[in-house]
Structure formats: structure tokens, C-alpha cells
Amino acid sequence: MNSKLIDVPSFQRTQRVKFVGGEGIIRNLKFENGTWTYLVEMDLGPAPKFGRVGAETMVLLDWLDLRAV
């Protein structure tokens, strides 16, 4: 039987990261198709006068797109 070794992720949940387009916090991670992908919650800018509508912005990024802060 051949077992496959899964690499340790480069980043962890709640870790602050930078990427092209902004900064954020990792909320979830998943090993898929031989690579780690991360769900990152982007930092919010100043609140508009009319308030916030809906959830914060989340982006799904590959580990190559991220840098630790």
C-alpha cells in the first residue's frame, strides 16, 4: 500500500497575510489537487456614511499568492 504524504500548510487559521490587492486574515484552509488554498477575509476600510451592507469580503487564494505580515 502506498500512502501519500501531505505537506504541512505554509499558513495557519487566524494568521495575518498580505497579497496583491490587500491584507487579511486566514479563515480556512484546504489541501486540494496537490496544493493548499486559503480563504482570506480582507480588512475593511472606513465605514461608509450609509453603513455596511452584507458580509465582509472573502477571497480564495493559492499559497503562492500569500505573504506573512
Summary of the structure (lengths in Angstrom):
residues: 69
radius of gyration: 15.0
end to end distance: 40.8
largest distance: 61.4
contacts: 143
relative contact order: 0.30
helix: 4%
strand: 43%
